[in-house]
Amino acid sequence: MPYFAQVALILIVPNLSSDHLRALAHAHQNIVYDLLMRASWETVGTFGEIDKKQETTPGAIAVLHTKTRRLDYHPHVHLIMPAGAIERRA
């Protein structure tokens, strides 16, 4: 089945360096990780709303990563989304 691979990252906030943002995320891991996962799933959910005639529910597999390959702290979410959706039924 065809699929899409997506990565969700924390966007850089103006006047806040990436080091400060990582420190903030590390200090409040439960909150930041929850927000990352919720924002990722909310984004996936919007794909089902694009075409109102389809009435489908998109799905994905999401994995939270907290490190880079070099083991630097870098929280992000990887998503694998099928190029299709499940039809909603009444």
Summary of the structure (lengths in Angstrom):
residues: 90
radius of gyration: 15.7
end to end distance: 26.1
largest distance: 48.5
contacts: 195
relative contact order: 0.28
helix: 32%
strand: 31%
